[in-house]
Amino acid sequence: MDKAPPKEGLIAERKLTFPDYERVQALCGEQNAHLRLLKELTGISLNVRGNVIHLQGGEWEVDLVENALKQLYGLVEAEYPLFPNDVGYAVRMLSGDRSVDLKKIFKDEVYISSKKRVITPKTVNQKGYIDSIKRFDIVFGIGPAGTGKTYLAMAMAVSALIKEKVNRVVLARPAVEAGEKLGFLPGDLYEKVNPYLRPLYDALHDMMPFENASRLLEQGVIEVAPLAFMRGRTLNDSFVILDEAQNATPEQMKMFLTRLGFSSKAVITGDVTQTDLPDGKTSGLIEARGILEGIRGIDFVYFTRDDVIRHPLVQEIIDAYERMEKERVSGAVADPKHGGAISG
Protein backbone atom coordinates (compact mmCIF):
# COMPACT_ATOMS: atom_id res chain seq x y z
CA MET A 1 0.00 0.00 0.00
CA ASP A 2 1.35 3.44 -0.89
CA LYS A 3 1.08 5.51 2.26
CA ALA A 4 1.74 9.18 2.88
CA PRO A 5 4.68 9.84 5.23
CA PRO A 6 3.41 9.74 8.83
CA LYS A 7 3.38 13.01 10.68
CA GLU A 8 5.14 12.48 13.97
CA GLY A 9 2.91 12.92 17.00
CA LEU A 10 -0.24 13.46 14.94
CA ILE A 11 -2.64 10.90 16.42
CA ALA A 12 -6.31 10.77 15.47
CA GLU A 13 -9.22 9.07 17.19
CA ARG A 14 -12.51 8.35 15.52
CA LYS A 15 -15.78 6.67 16.57
CA LEU A 16 -17.97 5.22 13.82
CA THR A 17 -21.55 4.30 14.68
CA PHE A 18 -23.52 2.11 12.27
CA PRO A 19 -27.30 1.56 12.48
CA ASP A 20 -27.51 -2.24 12.13
CA TYR A 21 -25.68 -4.58 14.54
CA GLU A 22 -25.89 -7.66 12.29
CA ARG A 23 -24.45 -5.76 9.34
CA VAL A 24 -21.64 -4.49 11.55
CA GLN A 25 -20.81 -8.12 12.28
CA ALA A 26 -20.62 -8.82 8.54
CA LEU A 27 -18.50 -5.69 8.12
CA CYS A 28 -16.05 -6.80 10.82
CA GLY A 29 -15.86 -10.35 9.48
CA GLU A 30 -15.84 -13.69 11.25
CA GLN A 31 -14.09 -13.23 14.60
CA ASN A 32 -13.28 -9.64 13.48
CA ALA A 33 -11.01 -10.91 10.69
CA HIS A 34 -11.65 -7.83 8.56
CA LEU A 35 -10.68 -5.48 11.39
CA ARG A 36 -7.49 -7.45 12.02
CA LEU A 37 -6.64 -7.16 8.34
CA LEU A 38 -7.21 -3.40 8.41
CA LYS A 39 -4.89 -3.14 11.41
CA GLU A 40 -2.25 -5.20 9.62
CA LEU A 41 -2.48 -3.06 6.47
CA THR A 42 -2.52 0.37 8.13
CA GLY A 43 -1.07 -0.05 11.62
CA ILE A 44 -3.98 1.65 13.40
CA SER A 45 -5.92 0.29 16.38
CA LEU A 46 -9.52 -0.86 15.79
CA ASN A 47 -11.97 -1.97 18.47
CA VAL A 48 -15.64 -2.84 18.08
CA ARG A 49 -18.37 -2.70 20.73
CA GLY A 50 -21.84 -3.48 19.54
CA ASN A 51 -22.44 -1.33 16.49
CA VAL A 52 -19.63 1.14 17.26
CA ILE A 53 -16.09 0.85 15.88
CA HIS A 54 -13.30 2.90 17.50
CA LEU A 55 -10.25 3.91 15.44
CA GLN A 56 -6.95 5.27 16.72
CA GLY A 57 -3.71 5.93 14.89
CA GLY A 58 -2.04 8.24 12.43
CA GLU A 59 -4.40 10.82 10.96
CA TRP A 60 -3.82 9.75 7.34
CA GLU A 61 -4.40 6.08 8.15
CA VAL A 62 -7.48 6.74 10.29
CA ASP A 63 -9.03 8.83 7.51
CA LEU A 64 -8.31 6.00 5.07
CA VAL A 65 -9.86 3.30 7.26
CA GLU A 66 -12.89 5.46 8.09
CA ASN A 67 -13.53 5.94 4.38
CA ALA A 68 -13.07 2.20 3.73
CA LEU A 69 -15.37 1.09 6.56
CA LYS A 70 -18.16 3.48 5.59
CA GLN A 71 -18.06 2.35 1.97
CA LEU A 72 -17.76 -1.34 2.88
CA TYR A 73 -20.76 -0.99 5.19
CA GLY A 74 -22.68 0.41 2.21
CA LEU A 75 -21.74 -2.73 0.26
CA VAL A 76 -22.99 -4.92 3.11
CA GLU A 77 -26.26 -2.95 3.11
CA ALA A 78 -26.52 -3.70 -0.62
CA GLU A 79 -26.28 -7.45 0.16
CA TYR A 80 -22.73 -7.74 -1.15
CA PRO A 81 -20.97 -10.81 0.33
CA LEU A 82 -17.87 -9.22 1.86
CA PHE A 83 -14.65 -11.26 2.00
CA PRO A 84 -11.20 -10.42 3.44
CA ASN A 85 -9.77 -10.01 -0.08
CA ASP A 86 -12.36 -7.30 -0.74
CA VAL A 87 -11.15 -5.41 2.32
CA GLY A 88 -7.59 -5.58 1.02
CA TYR A 89 -8.62 -4.41 -2.45
CA ALA A 90 -10.60 -1.54 -0.91
CA VAL A 91 -7.61 -0.31 1.10
CA ARG A 92 -5.34 -0.57 -1.91
CA MET A 93 -7.68 1.46 -4.14
CA LEU A 94 -8.53 4.11 -1.56
CA SER A 95 -4.86 4.54 -0.68
CA GLY A 96 -4.26 5.76 -4.21
CA ASP A 97 -7.49 7.72 -4.64
CA ARG A 98 -9.82 8.57 -1.76
CA SER A 99 -12.61 9.46 -4.20
CA VAL A 100 -12.97 5.88 -5.50
CA ASP A 101 -16.56 4.62 -5.22
CA LEU A 102 -16.26 0.99 -4.08
CA LYS A 103 -19.91 0.21 -4.76
CA LYS A 104 -19.57 1.15 -8.44
CA ILE A 105 -16.68 -1.27 -8.74
CA PHE A 106 -17.65 -4.21 -6.53
CA LYS A 107 -21.32 -4.18 -7.53
CA ASP A 108 -20.59 -4.27 -11.27
CA GLU A 109 -21.56 -7.93 -11.49
CA VAL A 110 -20.09 -9.63 -14.55
CA TYR A 111 -21.14 -13.23 -14.06
CA ILE A 112 -21.88 -15.87 -11.43
CA SER A 113 -19.51 -18.81 -11.83
CA SER A 114 -20.36 -22.50 -11.57
CA LYS A 115 -19.07 -22.34 -8.00
CA LYS A 116 -21.75 -19.74 -7.21
CA ARG A 117 -19.06 -17.09 -6.85
CA VAL A 118 -19.97 -13.63 -8.11
CA ILE A 119 -17.34 -12.39 -10.54
CA THR A 120 -16.86 -8.63 -10.25
CA PRO A 121 -13.99 -6.22 -10.91
CA LYS A 122 -11.70 -5.73 -7.91
CA THR A 123 -9.66 -2.70 -8.99
CA VAL A 124 -10.24 0.59 -10.79
CA ASN A 125 -8.46 -0.69 -13.91
CA GLN A 126 -10.52 -3.90 -13.91
CA LYS A 127 -13.68 -1.80 -13.74
CA GLY A 128 -12.44 0.29 -16.68
CA TYR A 129 -11.62 -2.93 -18.57
CA ILE A 130 -15.16 -4.27 -18.11
CA ASP A 131 -16.63 -0.93 -19.20
CA SER A 132 -14.41 -0.91 -22.30
CA ILE A 133 -15.47 -4.43 -23.28
CA LYS A 134 -19.09 -3.30 -23.03
CA ARG A 135 -18.49 -0.19 -25.15
CA PHE A 136 -15.90 -1.21 -27.75
CA ASP A 137 -15.80 -4.01 -30.33
CA ILE A 138 -12.04 -4.56 -29.97
CA VAL A 139 -10.28 -4.23 -26.61
CA PHE A 140 -6.64 -4.89 -25.75
CA GLY A 141 -5.88 -5.79 -22.12
CA ILE A 142 -2.14 -5.41 -21.48
CA GLY A 143 -0.34 -6.03 -18.21
CA PRO A 144 1.33 -8.54 -15.86
CA ALA A 145 0.06 -11.96 -14.85
CA GLY A 146 -2.63 -12.17 -12.20
CA THR A 147 -4.46 -8.98 -13.13
CA GLY A 148 -7.59 -10.78 -14.38
CA LYS A 149 -7.20 -9.84 -18.05
CA THR A 150 -8.21 -13.22 -19.46
CA TYR A 151 -10.49 -14.34 -16.61
CA LEU A 152 -12.69 -11.24 -16.77
CA ALA A 153 -12.79 -11.38 -20.57
CA MET A 154 -13.95 -15.00 -20.40
CA ALA A 155 -16.58 -14.10 -17.80
CA MET A 156 -17.87 -11.38 -20.13
CA ALA A 157 -17.87 -13.83 -23.05
CA VAL A 158 -19.79 -16.55 -21.21
CA SER A 159 -22.23 -13.96 -19.87
CA ALA A 160 -22.84 -12.66 -23.41
CA LEU A 161 -23.44 -16.23 -24.60
CA ILE A 162 -25.89 -17.03 -21.79
CA LYS A 163 -27.77 -13.79 -22.47
CA GLU A 164 -27.83 -14.66 -26.21
CA LYS A 165 -25.96 -11.51 -27.19
CA VAL A 166 -23.63 -13.74 -29.25
CA ASN A 167 -24.06 -17.18 -30.79
CA ARG A 168 -20.66 -18.56 -29.92
CA VAL A 169 -17.45 -17.97 -28.01
CA VAL A 170 -14.02 -18.57 -29.52
CA LEU A 171 -10.95 -18.77 -27.26
CA ALA A 172 -7.60 -18.71 -29.05
CA ARG A 173 -3.98 -18.85 -28.00
CA PRO A 174 -0.62 -19.07 -29.80
CA ALA A 175 0.32 -22.76 -29.56
CA VAL A 176 4.10 -22.54 -29.68
CA GLU A 177 5.85 -21.02 -26.67
CA ALA A 178 9.34 -20.90 -25.22
CA GLY A 179 10.89 -22.29 -28.39
CA GLU A 180 9.05 -25.62 -28.31
CA LYS A 181 8.00 -27.12 -31.63
CA LEU A 182 4.73 -29.02 -32.01
CA GLY A 183 6.26 -31.60 -34.31
CA PHE A 184 8.37 -33.03 -31.50
CA LEU A 185 5.40 -33.56 -29.19
CA PRO A 186 3.57 -36.94 -29.10
CA GLY A 187 0.06 -37.53 -30.47
CA ASP A 188 -2.06 -36.04 -33.22
CA LEU A 189 -2.42 -32.29 -33.79
CA TYR A 190 -5.12 -31.79 -31.13
CA GLU A 191 -3.09 -33.73 -28.56
CA LYS A 192 -0.04 -31.65 -29.43
CA VAL A 193 -1.74 -28.28 -28.92
CA ASN A 194 -3.95 -29.26 -25.96
CA PRO A 195 -1.32 -28.52 -23.26
CA TYR A 196 -1.01 -24.95 -24.51
CA LEU A 197 -4.78 -24.46 -24.37
CA ARG A 198 -5.25 -26.07 -20.94
CA PRO A 199 -5.38 -22.73 -19.03
CA LEU A 200 -8.33 -21.65 -21.18
CA TYR A 201 -10.18 -24.91 -20.48
CA ASP A 202 -9.50 -24.50 -16.75
CA ALA A 203 -10.95 -20.99 -16.69
CA LEU A 204 -13.94 -22.07 -18.77
CA HIS A 205 -14.78 -24.92 -16.39
CA ASP A 206 -14.62 -22.43 -13.53
CA MET A 207 -17.28 -20.35 -15.30
CA MET A 208 -19.86 -23.09 -15.80
CA PRO A 209 -20.57 -26.70 -14.74
CA PHE A 210 -18.25 -29.21 -16.40
CA GLU A 211 -21.15 -31.01 -18.14
CA ASN A 212 -22.50 -27.76 -19.63
CA ALA A 213 -19.07 -26.66 -20.82
CA SER A 214 -18.37 -30.08 -22.35
CA ARG A 215 -21.70 -30.07 -24.21
CA LEU A 216 -21.13 -26.58 -25.61
CA LEU A 217 -17.60 -27.53 -26.65
CA GLU A 218 -18.91 -30.63 -28.45
CA GLN A 219 -21.55 -28.54 -30.24
CA GLY A 220 -18.98 -25.94 -31.29
CA VAL A 221 -20.84 -23.18 -29.45
CA ILE A 222 -17.65 -22.68 -27.44
CA GLU A 223 -14.40 -23.32 -29.27
CA VAL A 224 -10.92 -23.46 -27.79
CA ALA A 225 -8.30 -23.47 -30.54
CA PRO A 226 -4.73 -22.52 -31.36
CA LEU A 227 -4.35 -19.17 -33.09
CA ALA A 228 -3.26 -20.80 -36.36
CA PHE A 229 -6.76 -22.34 -36.69
CA MET A 230 -8.26 -18.85 -37.14
CA ARG A 231 -6.81 -18.44 -40.64
CA GLY A 232 -9.35 -18.12 -43.46
CA ARG A 233 -12.37 -17.76 -41.18
CA THR A 234 -14.92 -14.99 -40.64
CA LEU A 235 -16.41 -14.90 -37.16
CA ASN A 236 -19.90 -13.39 -37.06
CA ASP A 237 -22.05 -13.05 -33.91
CA SER A 238 -19.08 -14.18 -31.85
CA PHE A 239 -17.14 -13.18 -28.75
CA VAL A 240 -13.49 -13.90 -29.58
CA ILE A 241 -10.60 -13.86 -27.08
CA LEU A 242 -6.92 -14.07 -27.97
CA ASP A 243 -4.87 -14.94 -24.88
CA GLU A 244 -1.06 -14.67 -24.49
CA ALA A 245 -1.09 -12.34 -27.50
CA GLN A 246 2.50 -11.24 -26.86
CA ASN A 247 3.51 -14.58 -28.43
CA ALA A 248 1.65 -13.87 -31.67
CA THR A 249 3.74 -12.73 -34.62
CA PRO A 250 2.76 -9.52 -36.46
CA GLU A 251 1.37 -11.67 -39.28
CA GLN A 252 -0.71 -13.75 -36.88
CA MET A 253 -2.03 -10.65 -35.10
CA LYS A 254 -3.14 -9.07 -38.39
CA MET A 255 -4.75 -12.35 -39.41
CA PHE A 256 -6.62 -12.62 -36.11
CA LEU A 257 -7.89 -9.03 -36.09
CA THR A 258 -9.20 -9.34 -39.64
CA ARG A 259 -11.28 -12.44 -38.75
CA LEU A 260 -13.84 -10.30 -36.92
CA GLY A 261 -17.26 -10.34 -38.58
CA PHE A 262 -20.58 -8.60 -37.96
CA SER A 263 -22.00 -8.31 -34.41
CA SER A 264 -18.79 -9.64 -32.89
CA LYS A 265 -16.38 -8.57 -30.17
CA ALA A 266 -12.68 -9.34 -29.76
CA VAL A 267 -10.58 -9.08 -26.62
CA ILE A 268 -6.81 -9.45 -26.92
CA THR A 269 -4.81 -10.03 -23.73
CA GLY A 270 -1.10 -10.26 -23.08
CA ASP A 271 1.98 -9.12 -21.20
CA VAL A 272 4.48 -7.34 -23.44
CA THR A 273 7.29 -8.06 -20.94
CA GLN A 274 6.87 -11.86 -21.23
CA THR A 275 7.38 -12.53 -24.94
CA ASP A 276 8.55 -16.08 -25.78
CA LEU A 277 9.17 -15.40 -29.46
CA PRO A 278 12.67 -16.07 -30.84
CA ASP A 279 15.24 -13.30 -30.49
CA GLY A 280 14.82 -10.68 -33.16
CA LYS A 281 11.15 -11.54 -33.78
CA THR A 282 8.74 -8.68 -33.12
CA SER A 283 5.69 -9.34 -30.97
CA GLY A 284 2.43 -8.81 -32.82
CA LEU A 285 0.94 -7.35 -29.64
CA ILE A 286 3.63 -4.69 -29.37
CA GLU A 287 3.33 -3.83 -33.06
CA ALA A 288 -0.49 -3.66 -32.89
CA ARG A 289 -0.28 -1.23 -29.99
CA GLY A 290 1.82 1.13 -32.07
CA ILE A 291 -0.39 0.80 -35.16
CA LEU A 292 -3.91 0.75 -33.72
CA GLU A 293 -3.93 3.12 -30.74
CA GLY A 294 -6.22 6.04 -31.49
CA ILE A 295 -8.48 4.18 -33.93
CA ARG A 296 -12.12 4.74 -33.09
CA GLY A 297 -13.83 1.57 -31.86
CA ILE A 298 -10.60 0.08 -30.45
CA ASP A 299 -9.54 0.57 -26.84
CA PHE A 300 -6.38 -0.27 -24.90
CA VAL A 301 -6.52 -0.94 -21.15
CA TYR A 302 -3.25 -1.14 -19.23
CA PHE A 303 -2.87 -3.06 -15.97
CA THR A 304 -0.13 -2.66 -13.35
CA ARG A 305 1.12 -4.58 -10.32
CA ASP A 306 -1.61 -2.81 -8.31
CA ASP A 307 -4.19 -4.83 -10.26
CA VAL A 308 -2.72 -8.21 -9.32
CA ILE A 309 -5.43 -10.20 -7.55
CA ARG A 310 -3.56 -13.41 -6.87
CA HIS A 311 -1.63 -14.21 -3.69
CA PRO A 312 -0.08 -11.00 -2.25
CA LEU A 313 3.39 -12.45 -2.86
CA VAL A 314 2.74 -12.31 -6.62
CA GLN A 315 3.06 -8.51 -6.43
CA GLU A 316 6.41 -8.86 -4.67
CA ILE A 317 7.59 -11.38 -7.27
CA ILE A 318 6.63 -9.01 -10.13
CA ASP A 319 8.49 -6.15 -8.42
CA ALA A 320 11.58 -8.31 -7.87
CA TYR A 321 11.73 -9.33 -11.53
CA GLU A 322 11.18 -5.74 -12.66
CA ARG A 323 14.09 -4.60 -10.46
CA MET A 324 16.32 -7.32 -11.91
CA GLU A 325 15.36 -6.33 -15.46
CA LYS A 326 16.18 -2.69 -14.77
CA GLU A 327 19.57 -3.69 -13.35
CA ARG A 328 20.23 -5.88 -16.38
CA VAL A 329 19.39 -3.02 -18.74
CA SER A 330 21.65 -0.66 -16.81
CA GLY A 331 24.52 -3.08 -17.40
CA ALA A 332 25.09 -4.68 -14.01
CA VAL A 333 23.29 -7.56 -12.36
CA ALA A 334 24.06 -8.68 -8.83
CA ASP A 335 25.80 -12.05 -8.61
CA PRO A 336 23.56 -14.14 -6.27
CA LYS A 337 26.52 -16.32 -5.16
CA HIS A 338 29.00 -13.63 -4.29
CA GLY A 339 26.88 -10.53 -3.79
CA GLY A 340 29.01 -8.66 -6.29
CA ALA A 341 28.14 -7.28 -9.70
CA ILE A 342 28.64 -8.92 -13.05
CA SER A 343 28.68 -7.15 -16.37
CA GLY A 344 25.53 -7.28 -18.43
Salt bridges, closest charged atoms under 4 A:
ASP63 OD1 - ARG14 NH1 3.03
GLU66 OE1 - ARG14 NH1 2.47
GLU66 OE2 - LYS70 NZ 2.98
GLU79 OE2 - ARG23 NH2 3.73
ASP86 OD1 - LYS122 NZ 2.87
ASP108 OD2 - LYS127 NZ 2.85
ASP108 OD1 - LYS134 NZ 3.15
ASP131 OD1 - LYS127 NZ 3.39
ASP202 OD1 - ARG198 NE 3.47
ASP206 OD1 - LYS115 NZ 3.14
ASP206 OD2 - ARG117 NH2 3.01
GLU223 OE2 - ARG233 NH1 2.88
ASP243 OD2 - ARG173 NE 3.07
GLU244 OE2 - ARG173 NH2 3.05
ASP306 OD1 - ARG305 NH1 3.26
ASP319 OD1 - ARG305 NE 2.68
GLU325 OE1 - ARG328 NH1 3.33
ASP335 OD2 - HIS338 ND1 3.18
